[in-house]
Amino acid sequence: MNKKLKTLILMGVKQSGSYDPDEALIDVECYLNNMEYTTASMFLRWVGVHKKTFGTKTIDTVFKEFEKAVSI
């Protein structure tokens, strides 16, 4: 996950108060290319399904779990 994607995911989750990609990405999607949007959406759906949470200090760890689980 690059710094831009991490920042936008964190901003979206904070602004929306939700890990639901349909809510969290609505205000930041215009800054994401198609691949970034797909990755962010898949990550946030995975977070929701697995009842995970993250913040600025833990997003990298949770994203690594996601990568391992879905083999990206």
C-alpha positions in Angstrom: 0.0 0.0 0.0 1.5 3.3 -1.0 1.3 6.4 1.2 -1.4 8.1 -1.0 -3.7 5.1 -0.8 -3.2 4.7 3.0 -3.9 8.4 3.5 -7.1 8.4 1.4 -8.4 5.2 3.1 -7.8 6.7 6.5 -9.4 10.0 5.5 -12.4 8.3 4.1 -13.0 6.1 7.1 -12.5 9.0 9.5 -14.9 11.3 7.5 -17.6 8.7 7.1 -17.2 6.9 10.4 -17.5 3.6 8.5 -15.4 0.9 7.0 -18.1 0.3 4.4 -16.4 1.1 1.1 -19.6 2.6 -0.4 -19.5 5.2 2.4 -15.8 5.5 3.2 -14.6 6.0 -0.4 -17.3 8.3 -1.7 -15.4 11.5 -0.8 -12.0 10.3 -1.9 -12.7 8.2 -4.9 -11.9 11.0 -7.3 -8.3 10.9 -6.1 -7.9 7.2 -6.8 -7.2 5.5 -10.0 -9.1 2.3 -10.9 -6.5 -0.1 -9.4 -6.3 1.9 -6.2 -10.1 2.1 -5.9 -10.4 -1.6 -6.4 -7.7 -2.4 -3.8 -9.2 0.0 -1.3 -12.7 -1.3 -1.8 -11.6 -5.0 -1.5 -9.6 -4.1 1.6 -12.5 -2.3 3.3 -14.9 -5.1 2.5 -12.4 -7.6 3.9 -12.1 -5.5 7.1 -15.9 -5.5 7.5 -16.3 -9.2 6.9 -13.5 -10.1 9.3 -14.6 -7.6 11.9 -11.3 -5.9 11.9 -10.6 -2.3 12.8 -7.6 0.0 12.1 -6.2 3.4 12.7 -3.1 5.3 11.7 -0.8 3.1 13.7 -2.3 -0.3 12.7 -3.5 0.1 9.1 -0.2 -1.4 7.8 -0.5 -4.5 9.9 -4.1 -5.0 9.0 -3.3 -4.5 5.3 -0.6 -7.1 5.5 -3.1 -9.6 6.9 -5.4 -8.7 4.0 -2.7 -9.2 1.5 -1.8 -12.6 3.0 -5.5 -13.7 3.1 -6.3 -12.7 -0.5 -2.8 -13.2 -2.0 -2.3 -9.9 -3.8 
